[in-house]
Amino acid sequence: MSGSPTARRRRLAIELKKLREEHQLTCGQVGKELDWSGSKVNRLETGQGRVQPSDVDALCRFYGTSDELRELLRDLAKQSKVRGWWHAYGSAVPSWFSVYVGLEQAASGLRTYECECIPGLLQTADYARELRHATSPSSTEDVEQVIGVRMERQALLTNATPPDLWAIIHESVLRHAIGSPKVMREQLEHLLEVALLKNVTIQVLPFDAGSYPAVGAFSILKFPEQEDLDLVYRDGLTDAVYLERPEDIATYSNAFDNLRALSLSPQRSSNLIRHAMRGLTDD
């Protein structure tokens, strides 16, 4: 089972919605039968807030599920209450981003396209620090908390069962100097080092790639269990958008495939990164 409380909460929500749809009922109809509001049923099915095991019991009795399924869903409800490591960082991980971190920790595959900056999982601490200073007037202590989260997130790339990360980075990101030349050189060197990992593929979309889907930065998360559907994530400075409809997943998957086809091969991408490094001087 996917190993983060956020992923378990999402899996539970998916299963509860599936049960209701199998019985061809609306949220309002289920709520009326259980003396709940329809909005409560909707919240349980969308993973908004924590689901109590007693809620699962009530729903399973109403739907007439097997004892085995009821116990599975009860376990999911209990496990979804466990706090992930990122919760220890408090406000350094806002609620809208906490959801993403939890899903990222459980993902078996990550497909990401970046056209503004180096993807978070591939950033050095100094590069991330420069970005944070530029986008937020936070105190030094707050910034270091944020950097700590980012560095701890990256540990998943080298753990015992790392996800498969495929990152496409626009060439402009390599040319856009963040911080001093030293900071940028170290960042590009880090890209080359991470690209050597068996589970990481890095491609660069060059300036001369021609036209391509103007979709902006996005990530597609894939999960190890078939029941856990793919998810598209797009973030901003203060919020995030999560897309789960099959048609949205298909749109972004096609966009990623097109971007991948237009990008340089991993080897040529590494060569371009080295070329960008040579252009950085301390003068």
TORDOMAR-587637 format. One record per residue (C-alpha): residue number from 1; x, y, z. Coordinates in nm, 3 decimals. Example, Ala and Ser with C-alpha at 12.3 -4.5 7.8 and 13.67 -1.06 7.14 Angstrom:
<r><nr>1</nr><X>1.230</X><Y>-0.450</Y><Z>0.780</Z></r>
<r><nr>2</nr><X>1.367</X><Y>-0.106</Y><Z>0.714</Z></r>
***
This chain:
<r><nr>1</nr><X>0.000</X><Y>0.000</Y><Z>0.000</Z></r>
<r><nr>2</nr><X>0.127</X><Y>0.346</Y><Z>-0.086</Z></r>
<r><nr>3</nr><X>0.345</X><Y>0.462</Y><Z>0.201</Z></r>
<r><nr>4</nr><X>0.229</X><Y>0.806</Y><Z>0.302</Z></r>
<r><nr>5</nr><X>-0.076</X><Y>0.922</Y><Z>0.499</Z></r>
<r><nr>6</nr><X>-0.174</X><Y>1.158</Y><Z>0.218</Z></r>
<r><nr>7</nr><X>-0.174</X><Y>0.879</Y><Z>-0.039</Z></r>
<r><nr>8</nr><X>-0.376</X><Y>0.655</Y><Z>0.194</Z></r>
<r><nr>9</nr><X>-0.632</X><Y>0.931</Y><Z>0.246</Z></r>
<r><nr>10</nr><X>-0.659</X><Y>0.973</Y><Z>-0.131</Z></r>
<r><nr>11</nr><X>-0.695</X><Y>0.596</Y><Z>-0.182</Z></r>
<r><nr>12</nr><X>-0.969</X><Y>0.584</Y><Z>0.081</Z></r>
<r><nr>13</nr><X>-1.153</X><Y>0.872</Y><Z>-0.088</Z></r>
<r><nr>14</nr><X>-1.134</X><Y>0.692</Y><Z>-0.423</Z></r>
<r><nr>15</nr><X>-1.274</X><Y>0.370</Y><Z>-0.275</Z></r>
<r><nr>16</nr><X>-1.561</X><Y>0.548</Y><Z>-0.097</Z></r>
<r><nr>17</nr><X>-1.661</X><Y>0.730</Y><Z>-0.414</Z></r>
<r><nr>18</nr><X>-1.644</X><Y>0.405</Y><Z>-0.609</Z></r>
<r><nr>19</nr><X>-1.882</X><Y>0.236</Y><Z>-0.363</Z></r>
<r><nr>20</nr><X>-2.136</X><Y>0.515</Y><Z>-0.392</Z></r>
<r><nr>21</nr><X>-2.122</X><Y>0.520</Y><Z>-0.771</Z></r>
<r><nr>22</nr><X>-2.164</X><Y>0.141</Y><Z>-0.784</Z></r>
<r><nr>23</nr><X>-2.493</X><Y>0.190</Y><Z>-0.598</Z></r>
<r><nr>24</nr><X>-2.589</X><Y>0.474</Y><Z>-0.835</Z></r>
<r><nr>25</nr><X>-2.652</X><Y>0.717</Y><Z>-0.551</Z></r>
<r><nr>26</nr><X>-2.576</X><Y>1.086</Y><Z>-0.507</Z></r>
<r><nr>27</nr><X>-2.390</X><Y>1.232</Y><Z>-0.210</Z></r>
<r><nr>28</nr><X>-2.717</X><Y>1.388</Y><Z>-0.098</Z></r>
<r><nr>29</nr><X>-2.899</X><Y>1.055</Y><Z>-0.105</Z></r>
<r><nr>30</nr><X>-2.630</X><Y>0.880</Y><Z>0.099</Z></r>
<r><nr>31</nr><X>-2.618</X><Y>1.167</Y><Z>0.346</Z></r>
<r><nr>32</nr><X>-2.995</X><Y>1.159</Y><Z>0.393</Z></r>
<r><nr>33</nr><X>-2.992</X><Y>0.784</Y><Z>0.469</Z></r>
<r><nr>34</nr><X>-2.715</X><Y>0.825</Y><Z>0.726</Z></r>
<r><nr>35</nr><X>-2.851</X><Y>1.147</Y><Z>0.875</Z></r>
<r><nr>36</nr><X>-2.548</X><Y>1.332</Y><Z>0.742</Z></r>
<r><nr>37</nr><X>-2.524</X><Y>1.627</Y><Z>0.508</Z></r>
<r><nr>38</nr><X>-2.446</X><Y>1.562</Y><Z>0.145</Z></r>
<r><nr>39</nr><X>-2.147</X><Y>1.790</Y><Z>0.181</Z></r>
<r><nr>40</nr><X>-2.000</X><Y>1.559</Y><Z>0.445</Z></r>
<r><nr>41</nr><X>-2.020</X><Y>1.265</Y><Z>0.206</Z></r>
<r><nr>42</nr><X>-1.855</X><Y>1.478</Y><Z>-0.061</Z></r>
<r><nr>43</nr><X>-1.574</X><Y>1.578</Y><Z>0.178</Z></r>
<r><nr>44</nr><X>-1.508</X><Y>1.213</Y><Z>0.260</Z></r>
<r><nr>45</nr><X>-1.490</X><Y>1.130</Y><Z>-0.110</Z></r>
<r><nr>46</nr><X>-1.255</X><Y>1.413</Y><Z>-0.196</Z></r>
<r><nr>47</nr><X>-1.007</X><Y>1.360</Y><Z>0.088</Z></r>
<r><nr>48</nr><X>-1.085</X><Y>1.693</Y><Z>0.253</Z></r>
<r><nr>49</nr><X>-1.014</X><Y>1.634</Y><Z>0.618</Z></r>
<r><nr>50</nr><X>-0.963</X><Y>1.309</Y><Z>0.802</Z></r>
<r><nr>51</nr><X>-1.208</X><Y>1.022</Y><Z>0.783</Z></r>
<r><nr>52</nr><X>-1.301</X><Y>0.858</Y><Z>1.113</Z></r>
<r><nr>53</nr><X>-1.315</X><Y>0.475</Y><Z>1.128</Z></r>
<r><nr>54</nr><X>-1.671</X><Y>0.516</Y><Z>1.260</Z></r>
<r><nr>55</nr><X>-1.762</X><Y>0.698</Y><Z>0.936</Z></r>
<r><nr>56</nr><X>-1.618</X><Y>0.407</Y><Z>0.738</Z></r>
<r><nr>57</nr><X>-1.821</X><Y>0.160</Y><Z>0.945</Z></r>
<r><nr>58</nr><X>-2.142</X><Y>0.353</Y><Z>0.880</Z></r>
<r><nr>59</nr><X>-2.079</X><Y>0.371</Y><Z>0.507</Z></r>
<r><nr>60</nr><X>-1.981</X><Y>0.004</Y><Z>0.478</Z></r>
<r><nr>61</nr><X>-2.295</X><Y>-0.107</Y><Z>0.662</Z></r>
<r><nr>62</nr><X>-2.505</X><Y>0.110</Y><Z>0.434</Z></r>
<r><nr>63</nr><X>-2.337</X><Y>-0.021</Y><Z>0.118</Z></r>
<r><nr>64</nr><X>-2.334</X><Y>-0.380</Y><Z>0.244</Z></r>
<r><nr>65</nr><X>-1.964</X><Y>-0.438</Y><Z>0.185</Z></r>
<r><nr>66</nr><X>-1.774</X><Y>-0.750</Y><Z>0.283</Z></r>
<r><nr>67</nr><X>-1.596</X><Y>-0.766</Y><Z>0.618</Z></r>
<r><nr>68</nr><X>-1.261</X><Y>-0.778</Y><Z>0.435</Z></r>
<r><nr>69</nr><X>-1.327</X><Y>-0.454</Y><Z>0.246</Z></r>
<r><nr>70</nr><X>-1.458</X><Y>-0.284</Y><Z>0.559</Z></r>
<r><nr>71</nr><X>-1.140</X><Y>-0.372</Y><Z>0.748</Z></r>
<r><nr>72</nr><X>-0.924</X><Y>-0.252</Y><Z>0.460</Z></r>
<r><nr>73</nr><X>-1.103</X><Y>0.083</Y><Z>0.453</Z></r>
<r><nr>74</nr><X>-1.089</X><Y>0.112</Y><Z>0.833</Z></r>
<r><nr>75</nr><X>-0.713</X><Y>0.055</Y><Z>0.817</Z></r>
<r><nr>76</nr><X>-0.680</X><Y>0.323</Y><Z>0.552</Z></r>
<r><nr>77</nr><X>-0.873</X><Y>0.566</Y><Z>0.773</Z></r>
<r><nr>78</nr><X>-0.645</X><Y>0.492</Y><Z>1.070</Z></r>
<r><nr>79</nr><X>-0.324</X><Y>0.513</Y><Z>0.868</Z></r>
<r><nr>80</nr><X>-0.429</X><Y>0.838</Y><Z>0.703</Z></r>
<r><nr>81</nr><X>-0.412</X><Y>1.005</Y><Z>1.045</Z></r>
<r><nr>82</nr><X>-0.040</X><Y>0.938</Y><Z>1.081</Z></r>
<r><nr>83</nr><X>0.166</X><Y>1.255</Y><Z>1.049</Z></r>
<r><nr>84</nr><X>0.429</X><Y>1.258</Y><Z>0.775</Z></r>
<r><nr>85</nr><X>0.785</X><Y>1.379</Y><Z>0.840</Z></r>
<r><nr>86</nr><X>0.706</X><Y>1.709</Y><Z>0.664</Z></r>
<r><nr>87</nr><X>0.452</X><Y>1.808</Y><Z>0.928</Z></r>
<r><nr>88</nr><X>0.740</X><Y>1.864</Y><Z>1.172</Z></r>
<r><nr>89</nr><X>0.839</X><Y>2.168</Y><Z>0.964</Z></r>
<r><nr>90</nr><X>0.515</X><Y>2.349</Y><Z>1.050</Z></r>
<r><nr>91</nr><X>0.438</X><Y>2.658</Y><Z>0.843</Z></r>
<r><nr>92</nr><X>0.739</X><Y>2.589</Y><Z>0.617</Z></r>
<r><nr>93</nr><X>0.505</X><Y>2.343</Y><Z>0.442</Z></r>
<r><nr>94</nr><X>0.174</X><Y>2.523</Y><Z>0.377</Z></r>
<r><nr>95</nr><X>-0.137</X><Y>2.306</Y><Z>0.367</Z></r>
<r><nr>96</nr><X>-0.174</X><Y>2.330</Y><Z>-0.012</Z></r>
<r><nr>97</nr><X>0.183</X><Y>2.205</Y><Z>-0.060</Z></r>
<r><nr>98</nr><X>0.166</X><Y>1.948</Y><Z>0.220</Z></r>
<r><nr>99</nr><X>-0.077</X><Y>1.749</Y><Z>0.008</Z></r>
<r><nr>100</nr><X>0.171</X><Y>1.739</Y><Z>-0.279</Z></r>
<r><nr>101</nr><X>0.465</X><Y>1.637</Y><Z>-0.060</Z></r>
<r><nr>102</nr><X>0.263</X><Y>1.348</Y><Z>0.081</Z></r>
<r><nr>103</nr><X>0.168</X><Y>1.226</Y><Z>-0.266</Z></r>
<r><nr>104</nr><X>0.522</X><Y>1.273</Y><Z>-0.395</Z></r>
<r><nr>105</nr><X>0.656</X><Y>1.052</Y><Z>-0.117</Z></r>
<r><nr>106</nr><X>0.424</X><Y>0.771</Y><Z>-0.226</Z></r>
<r><nr>107</nr><X>0.472</X><Y>0.803</Y><Z>-0.603</Z></r>
<r><nr>108</nr><X>0.641</X><Y>0.533</Y><Z>-0.807</Z></r>
<r><nr>109</nr><X>0.682</X><Y>0.761</Y><Z>-1.109</Z></r>
<r><nr>110</nr><X>0.727</X><Y>1.136</Y><Z>-1.150</Z></r>
<r><nr>111</nr><X>0.711</X><Y>1.318</Y><Z>-1.483</Z></r>
<r><nr>112</nr><X>0.788</X><Y>1.688</Y><Z>-1.458</Z></r>
<r><nr>113</nr><X>0.833</X><Y>1.977</Y><Z>-1.700</Z></r>
<r><nr>114</nr><X>0.991</X><Y>2.304</Y><Z>-1.587</Z></r>
<r><nr>115</nr><X>1.026</X><Y>2.624</Y><Z>-1.786</Z></r>
<r><nr>116</nr><X>1.106</X><Y>2.871</Y><Z>-1.503</Z></r>
<r><nr>117</nr><X>1.356</X><Y>2.706</Y><Z>-1.269</Z></r>
<r><nr>118</nr><X>1.527</X><Y>2.379</Y><Z>-1.186</Z></r>
<r><nr>119</nr><X>1.272</X><Y>2.122</Y><Z>-1.053</Z></r>
<r><nr>120</nr><X>1.261</X><Y>2.117</Y><Z>-0.673</Z></r>
<r><nr>121</nr><X>1.383</X><Y>1.758</Y><Z>-0.645</Z></r>
<r><nr>122</nr><X>1.696</X><Y>1.853</Y><Z>-0.840</Z></r>
<r><nr>123</nr><X>1.786</X><Y>2.183</Y><Z>-0.674</Z></r>
<r><nr>124</nr><X>2.092</X><Y>2.246</Y><Z>-0.459</Z></r>
<r><nr>125</nr><X>2.040</X><Y>2.415</Y><Z>-0.123</Z></r>
<r><nr>126</nr><X>2.208</X><Y>2.739</Y><Z>-0.239</Z></r>
<r><nr>127</nr><X>2.002</X><Y>2.758</Y><Z>-0.558</Z></r>
<r><nr>128</nr><X>1.681</X><Y>2.694</Y><Z>-0.361</Z></r>
<r><nr>129</nr><X>1.783</X><Y>2.957</Y><Z>-0.108</Z></r>
<r><nr>130</nr><X>1.829</X><Y>3.218</Y><Z>-0.381</Z></r>
<r><nr>131</nr><X>1.485</X><Y>3.139</Y><Z>-0.522</Z></r>
<r><nr>132</nr><X>1.325</X><Y>3.164</Y><Z>-0.180</Z></r>
<r><nr>133</nr><X>1.482</X><Y>3.500</Y><Z>-0.105</Z></r>
<r><nr>134</nr><X>1.356</X><Y>3.630</Y><Z>-0.440</Z></r>
<r><nr>135</nr><X>0.995</X><Y>3.517</Y><Z>-0.390</Z></r>
<r><nr>136</nr><X>0.941</X><Y>3.571</Y><Z>-0.018</Z></r>
<r><nr>137</nr><X>1.057</X><Y>3.825</Y><Z>0.243</Z></r>
<r><nr>138</nr><X>1.078</X><Y>3.548</Y><Z>0.504</Z></r>
<r><nr>139</nr><X>1.328</X><Y>3.559</Y><Z>0.788</Z></r>
<r><nr>140</nr><X>1.651</X><Y>3.363</Y><Z>0.760</Z></r>
<r><nr>141</nr><X>1.515</X><Y>3.102</Y><Z>1.000</Z></r>
<r><nr>142</nr><X>1.199</X><Y>3.056</Y><Z>0.793</Z></r>
<r><nr>143</nr><X>1.400</X><Y>3.027</Y><Z>0.473</Z></r>
<r><nr>144</nr><X>1.622</X><Y>2.758</Y><Z>0.624</Z></r>
<r><nr>145</nr><X>1.311</X><Y>2.565</Y><Z>0.729</Z></r>
<r><nr>146</nr><X>1.186</X><Y>2.574</Y><Z>0.371</Z></r>
<r><nr>147</nr><X>1.527</X><Y>2.464</Y><Z>0.240</Z></r>
<r><nr>148</nr><X>1.532</X><Y>2.181</Y><Z>0.494</Z></r>
<r><nr>149</nr><X>1.203</X><Y>2.049</Y><Z>0.358</Z></r>
<r><nr>150</nr><X>1.330</X><Y>2.063</Y><Z>0.001</Z></r>
<r><nr>151</nr><X>1.650</X><Y>1.878</Y><Z>0.084</Z></r>
<r><nr>152</nr><X>1.465</X><Y>1.610</Y><Z>0.280</Z></r>
<r><nr>153</nr><X>1.222</X><Y>1.561</Y><Z>-0.009</Z></r>
<r><nr>154</nr><X>1.516</X><Y>1.476</Y><Z>-0.233</Z></r>
<r><nr>155</nr><X>1.609</X><Y>1.176</Y><Z>-0.019</Z></r>
<r><nr>156</nr><X>1.337</X><Y>0.975</Y><Z>-0.193</Z></r>
<r><nr>157</nr><X>1.548</X><Y>0.966</Y><Z>-0.512</Z></r>
<r><nr>158</nr><X>1.810</X><Y>0.749</Y><Z>-0.341</Z></r>
<r><nr>159</nr><X>1.603</X><Y>0.545</Y><Z>-0.098</Z></r>
<r><nr>160</nr><X>1.556</X><Y>0.167</Y><Z>-0.119</Z></r>
<r><nr>161</nr><X>1.263</X><Y>0.191</Y><Z>-0.363</Z></r>
<r><nr>162</nr><X>1.308</X><Y>0.524</Y><Z>-0.541</Z></r>
<r><nr>163</nr><X>1.053</X><Y>0.658</Y><Z>-0.787</Z></r>
<r><nr>164</nr><X>1.134</X><Y>0.684</Y><Z>-1.156</Z></r>
<r><nr>165</nr><X>1.190</X><Y>1.056</Y><Z>-1.221</Z></r>
<r><nr>166</nr><X>1.181</X><Y>1.193</Y><Z>-1.575</Z></r>
<r><nr>167</nr><X>1.247</X><Y>1.566</Y><Z>-1.587</Z></r>
<r><nr>168</nr><X>1.229</X><Y>1.792</Y><Z>-1.891</Z></r>
<r><nr>169</nr><X>1.389</X><Y>2.133</Y><Z>-1.841</Z></r>
<r><nr>170</nr><X>1.368</X><Y>2.421</Y><Z>-2.087</Z></r>
<r><nr>171</nr><X>1.707</X><Y>2.553</Y><Z>-2.198</Z></r>
<r><nr>172</nr><X>1.617</X><Y>2.900</Y><Z>-2.069</Z></r>
<r><nr>173</nr><X>1.632</X><Y>2.757</Y><Z>-1.715</Z></r>
<r><nr>174</nr><X>1.998</X><Y>2.668</Y><Z>-1.768</Z></r>
<r><nr>175</nr><X>2.077</X><Y>3.013</Y><Z>-1.904</Z></r>
<r><nr>176</nr><X>1.890</X><Y>3.204</Y><Z>-1.635</Z></r>
<r><nr>177</nr><X>2.158</X><Y>3.265</Y><Z>-1.370</Z></r>
<r><nr>178</nr><X>2.013</X><Y>3.232</Y><Z>-1.020</Z></r>
<r><nr>179</nr><X>2.251</X><Y>3.375</Y><Z>-0.762</Z></r>
<r><nr>180</nr><X>2.623</X><Y>3.401</Y><Z>-0.828</Z></r>
<r><nr>181</nr><X>2.805</X><Y>3.214</Y><Z>-1.107</Z></r>
<r><nr>182</nr><X>2.937</X><Y>2.979</Y><Z>-0.837</Z></r>
<r><nr>183</nr><X>2.583</X><Y>2.895</Y><Z>-0.721</Z></r>
<r><nr>184</nr><X>2.472</X><Y>2.832</Y><Z>-1.078</Z></r>
<r><nr>185</nr><X>2.777</X><Y>2.621</Y><Z>-1.168</Z></r>
<r><nr>186</nr><X>2.722</X><Y>2.403</Y><Z>-0.863</Z></r>
<r><nr>187</nr><X>2.356</X><Y>2.367</Y><Z>-0.956</Z></r>
<r><nr>188</nr><X>2.432</X><Y>2.256</Y><Z>-1.310</Z></r>
<r><nr>189</nr><X>2.702</X><Y>2.022</Y><Z>-1.185</Z></r>
<r><nr>190</nr><X>2.446</X><Y>1.872</Y><Z>-0.947</Z></r>
<r><nr>191</nr><X>2.213</X><Y>1.810</Y><Z>-1.241</Z></r>
<r><nr>192</nr><X>2.486</X><Y>1.611</Y><Z>-1.415</Z></r>
<r><nr>193</nr><X>2.548</X><Y>1.405</Y><Z>-1.100</Z></r>
<r><nr>194</nr><X>2.181</X><Y>1.326</Y><Z>-1.039</Z></r>
<r><nr>195</nr><X>2.136</X><Y>1.232</Y><Z>-1.406</Z></r>
<r><nr>196</nr><X>2.373</X><Y>0.939</Y><Z>-1.343</Z></r>
<r><nr>197</nr><X>2.118</X><Y>0.773</Y><Z>-1.113</Z></r>
<r><nr>198</nr><X>1.945</X><Y>0.478</Y><Z>-1.281</Z></r>
<r><nr>199</nr><X>1.601</X><Y>0.606</Y><Z>-1.181</Z></r>
<r><nr>200</nr><X>1.654</X><Y>0.962</Y><Z>-1.309</Z></r>
<r><nr>201</nr><X>1.630</X><Y>1.086</Y><Z>-1.668</Z></r>
<r><nr>202</nr><X>1.696</X><Y>1.451</Y><Z>-1.752</Z></r>
<r><nr>203</nr><X>1.626</X><Y>1.605</Y><Z>-2.092</Z></r>
<r><nr>204</nr><X>1.665</X><Y>1.965</Y><Z>-2.205</Z></r>
<r><nr>205</nr><X>1.413</X><Y>2.127</Y><Z>-2.437</Z></r>
<r><nr>206</nr><X>1.636</X><Y>2.350</Y><Z>-2.655</Z></r>
<r><nr>207</nr><X>1.559</X><Y>2.696</Y><Z>-2.782</Z></r>
<r><nr>208</nr><X>1.540</X><Y>2.564</Y><Z>-3.139</Z></r>
<r><nr>209</nr><X>1.285</X><Y>2.292</Y><Z>-3.061</Z></r>
<r><nr>210</nr><X>1.018</X><Y>2.475</Y><Z>-3.256</Z></r>
<r><nr>211</nr><X>0.654</X><Y>2.493</Y><Z>-3.147</Z></r>
<r><nr>212</nr><X>0.534</X><Y>2.281</Y><Z>-2.856</Z></r>
<r><nr>213</nr><X>0.239</X><Y>2.266</Y><Z>-2.615</Z></r>
<r><nr>214</nr><X>0.241</X><Y>2.590</Y><Z>-2.415</Z></r>
<r><nr>215</nr><X>0.115</X><Y>2.427</Y><Z>-2.099</Z></r>
<r><nr>216</nr><X>0.351</X><Y>2.581</Y><Z>-1.842</Z></r>
<r><nr>217</nr><X>0.525</X><Y>2.384</Y><Z>-1.569</Z></r>
<r><nr>218</nr><X>0.351</X><Y>2.069</Y><Z>-1.444</Z></r>
<r><nr>219</nr><X>0.411</X><Y>1.729</Y><Z>-1.288</Z></r>
<r><nr>220</nr><X>0.241</X><Y>1.395</Y><Z>-1.339</Z></r>
<r><nr>221</nr><X>0.249</X><Y>1.156</Y><Z>-1.043</Z></r>
<r><nr>222</nr><X>0.208</X><Y>0.782</Y><Z>-1.089</Z></r>
<r><nr>223</nr><X>0.150</X><Y>0.538</Y><Z>-0.804</Z></r>
<r><nr>224</nr><X>0.245</X><Y>0.173</Y><Z>-0.751</Z></r>
<r><nr>225</nr><X>-0.108</X><Y>0.043</Y><Z>-0.698</Z></r>
<r><nr>226</nr><X>-0.348</X><Y>0.023</Y><Z>-0.990</Z></r>
<r><nr>227</nr><X>-0.632</X><Y>0.162</Y><Z>-0.780</Z></r>
<r><nr>228</nr><X>-0.437</X><Y>0.483</Y><Z>-0.715</Z></r>
<r><nr>229</nr><X>-0.503</X><Y>0.692</Y><Z>-1.024</Z></r>
<r><nr>230</nr><X>-0.246</X><Y>0.921</Y><Z>-1.185</Z></r>
<r><nr>231</nr><X>-0.250</X><Y>1.285</Y><Z>-1.080</Z></r>
<r><nr>232</nr><X>-0.145</X><Y>1.611</Y><Z>-1.248</Z></r>
<r><nr>233</nr><X>-0.005</X><Y>1.883</Y><Z>-1.025</Z></r>
<r><nr>234</nr><X>0.049</X><Y>2.251</Y><Z>-1.108</Z></r>
<r><nr>235</nr><X>0.162</X><Y>2.497</Y><Z>-0.845</Z></r>
<r><nr>236</nr><X>0.185</X><Y>2.871</Y><Z>-0.798</Z></r>
<r><nr>237</nr><X>0.324</X><Y>3.098</Y><Z>-0.530</Z></r>
<r><nr>238</nr><X>0.034</X><Y>3.056</Y><Z>-0.290</Z></r>
<r><nr>239</nr><X>-0.179</X><Y>2.768</Y><Z>-0.413</Z></r>
<r><nr>240</nr><X>-0.191</X><Y>2.456</Y><Z>-0.628</Z></r>
<r><nr>241</nr><X>-0.414</X><Y>2.280</Y><Z>-0.878</Z></r>
<r><nr>242</nr><X>-0.465</X><Y>1.904</Y><Z>-0.872</Z></r>
<r><nr>243</nr><X>-0.621</X><Y>1.740</Y><Z>-1.178</Z></r>
<r><nr>244</nr><X>-0.753</X><Y>1.384</Y><Z>-1.166</Z></r>
<r><nr>245</nr><X>-1.009</X><Y>1.354</Y><Z>-1.446</Z></r>
<r><nr>246</nr><X>-0.903</X><Y>1.094</Y><Z>-1.706</Z></r>
<r><nr>247</nr><X>-0.929</X><Y>1.351</Y><Z>-1.984</Z></r>
<r><nr>248</nr><X>-0.696</X><Y>1.589</Y><Z>-1.796</Z></r>
<r><nr>249</nr><X>-0.444</X><Y>1.311</Y><Z>-1.731</Z></r>
<r><nr>250</nr><X>-0.454</X><Y>1.219</Y><Z>-2.101</Z></r>
<r><nr>251</nr><X>-0.402</X><Y>1.583</Y><Z>-2.209</Z></r>
<r><nr>252</nr><X>-0.096</X><Y>1.633</Y><Z>-1.990</Z></r>
<r><nr>253</nr><X>0.045</X><Y>1.289</Y><Z>-2.066</Z></r>
<r><nr>254</nr><X>0.027</X><Y>1.367</Y><Z>-2.437</Z></r>
<r><nr>255</nr><X>0.186</X><Y>1.707</Y><Z>-2.375</Z></r>
<r><nr>256</nr><X>0.471</X><Y>1.544</Y><Z>-2.183</Z></r>
<r><nr>257</nr><X>0.525</X><Y>1.286</Y><Z>-2.459</Z></r>
<r><nr>258</nr><X>0.542</X><Y>1.567</Y><Z>-2.716</Z></r>
<r><nr>259</nr><X>0.788</X><Y>1.764</Y><Z>-2.504</Z></r>
<r><nr>260</nr><X>0.999</X><Y>1.452</Y><Z>-2.455</Z></r>
<r><nr>261</nr><X>1.010</X><Y>1.390</Y><Z>-2.831</Z></r>
<r><nr>262</nr><X>1.121</X><Y>1.750</Y><Z>-2.898</Z></r>
<r><nr>263</nr><X>1.388</X><Y>1.749</Y><Z>-2.626</Z></r>
<r><nr>264</nr><X>1.750</X><Y>1.651</Y><Z>-2.665</Z></r>
<r><nr>265</nr><X>1.852</X><Y>1.298</Y><Z>-2.574</Z></r>
<r><nr>266</nr><X>1.980</X><Y>1.253</Y><Z>-2.216</Z></r>
<r><nr>267</nr><X>2.338</X><Y>1.242</Y><Z>-2.344</Z></r>
<r><nr>268</nr><X>2.304</X><Y>1.554</Y><Z>-2.560</Z></r>
<r><nr>269</nr><X>2.122</X><Y>1.723</Y><Z>-2.273</Z></r>
<r><nr>270</nr><X>2.419</X><Y>1.657</Y><Z>-2.045</Z></r>
<r><nr>271</nr><X>2.649</X><Y>1.802</Y><Z>-2.308</Z></r>
<r><nr>272</nr><X>2.436</X><Y>2.117</Y><Z>-2.326</Z></r>
<r><nr>273</nr><X>2.441</X><Y>2.148</Y><Z>-1.947</Z></r>
<r><nr>274</nr><X>2.823</X><Y>2.127</Y><Z>-1.955</Z></r>
<r><nr>275</nr><X>2.830</X><Y>2.394</Y><Z>-2.225</Z></r>
<r><nr>276</nr><X>2.610</X><Y>2.621</Y><Z>-2.010</Z></r>
<r><nr>277</nr><X>2.852</X><Y>2.569</Y><Z>-1.720</Z></r>
<r><nr>278</nr><X>3.147</X><Y>2.685</Y><Z>-1.927</Z></r>
<r><nr>279</nr><X>2.967</X><Y>3.010</Y><Z>-1.995</Z></r>
<r><nr>280</nr><X>2.954</X><Y>3.098</Y><Z>-1.626</Z></r>
<r><nr>281</nr><X>3.242</X><Y>3.315</Y><Z>-1.510</Z></r>
<r><nr>282</nr><X>3.302</X><Y>3.509</Y><Z>-1.190</Z></r>
<r><nr>283</nr><X>3.369</X><Y>3.832</Y><Z>-1.381</Z></r>
***
